[in-house]
Amino acid sequence: MADTLVTDPDDRGLPLSSPYDALNQQIVRCLQKDGRMSFRAIAELLEVSEGTVRNRVAWMKEAGVLNIVAVVDPTAIRYQSDAMLGIKVAPGRSPAEVAERLGKHDSVVYALWVSGRYDLLVEVVFDSHEALTKFLAAHCHSEPDIASIEVMTSLAMYKNQFLLKIEV
């Protein structure tokens, strides 16, 4: 179902799976509000055919642009311990290697290669402060691929929003 040759004439020749396509952005916004929203309901809301919505979702999923999953609101769970780790990677090591190693742990919910003071920002969540301490000791402080780490624990959650932010 590859859409490399199929483009939307009203959207500058973008592939129909493109996250920059205006209709795709609207479809994604609908699914972000309610991931179980039917294609029919989305089509009615956006004034397009149900088949158009179904095809666009399928193309975006196939292209790896869209993945529909259940996301638990961390503010509802109230993890006992969560932190953002600012990591400087050791010389001769790559941020991708460290991110891949840490990313294998279920407690790591976010890993991003960044510019600036740190090489990586890694978000972790735990059921207890002891679990955070054990994770840091076993997987961060004792590993030669990490030169330094700053642990920033959460004090209060003001906003947590995973929405498509790209505007064309």
N, C-alpha and C positions, 0 to 999 in steps of 0.2 A: 504494500500500500504506500510505497515511497512517493512523496509528493514533490520531488526535486524539479519536475517539469511543470507541475500544476501550480499556477499562481493566481492571485486575486488581482484582477485588472484595476480595481479601485485602491489598491494599497501598494503602489510603486513596484509591482512585480515581486513582492515577498512570497516565499513559499507558504502554503496554507498551514504549515506547522509552526510558523515563526511566532515567537513571543512578542514581536514588534507589530504584528498584524492587529489592527484595531478590534476586529470581531473576536479574535482569539483572546485579547485582553478582557473583553467584556464577558466572554464565556468563563474564563478563569476566575474573574471576580465573582460571578454567580456561584461557581463551585467552591470558592473560598468561604462564602457566606453559608453555604449548605452543600457539603460534598455529596449528599444524597439527592440533590435536586434532579428531577427527571429531565431528559433531553427535551421532552415536549414542553415542560414549564419554562426552560431556558429559551427555547425557540419562540414561544409566545411572548416572553418578556422582551426579547431582542428583535422581534418581528422578522425572523428568518424561518426556514423550514427545519423540521426536526432532523431530517437527514443531513442538513448542513452542520448542525451542532454535533450530531453523532460522528460524522466524518472528520470534522475539525478536532474533536477530542481524540479520536483514534489516531489521526496524524500526529498530534502533539505528543501522545503517549509513545508512539512508535519512534519519534525523533528524540525521545528522552527529555522533552521540554516539560511534560506534565506527568505527574505521578499522583494519583488520588489515594490518599491514606487518611487514617484517623489520627488526629493530633490531640493529645490530652493537654489541656490548659494547665501549665505548671502552677499557676496561681491557685487553681482548684485543688491540686494535689498537695501543695505546700510541702515540698521536699524539706527535710530537716537540715540539709546542707547542700548548697550549690555555690559554685564559684566560677569566675572567669580567670583563666590562667594566661598570663602574658609570658610567652616563652621565647628565649633567645636560643637559637640552635647552635650547637658546638661547631667550631670551624671544621670544614671538611665534610660536614653532614648537610643534607638538604631538608628544607622544611617539609617537602612532600613525604620523605621517609619517616620523619617524626610524626607527622599528621596521620600517616597510614598506620603506624605502630599504635599510637594512642587511640585512633578511631576504631580499633578492633574491640574496644571495651564498651559495653552497653552504657556505662555511666557518661561517656563522652557523647554529647548531643550536638556539638557544633565545633568545627575546626576550620579556621580561615587563615590563609597566608596573607600577611599584611605588610605594609611598608611602615617605616617609622621606628619607634623604640623597640618593638618586638618583631620577631619573625612570624610567630603564630599567636592567634587568639583561640583558646580552646575553652569551651563551656562544659562544665561537668555538673552532674546532679547525683545526690546520694540520699539514702534513707537516714544516715546518721553522720555526725561529725567524725566519729571514729572511722567510718568507711572512707571519708575524704582523706583523712590522715594516712590511712593504710595505702590508698591509691597513690598519694603523693610520694610516700616513702618507697613503694615498690616500683612505680612506673615513671617517676619524674626525677626525684633527687638522686636516685641510685643509678641512673642511666647515663652513659657517656655521650649520648647524642644531644643532651640538653646542657647548654653552658650555664644558663641561669633561668630562674622562674620567679614570677611575682604572682602570688595568689591573692585574688581580690574576691572576697566573699560577699554574698548578697546581703544587703540590709533591708531593702524594700523594693518591691516590684511596682513600677508605675505604668509600664506599658509593655506588652509582649504581643507583637503583631507580625504574622508571616503573610504578607500580602504582596502581590505583584505591584511593584512601584514604577515600572517603566512607562513613561508617557511619551508618545510620539508626537 
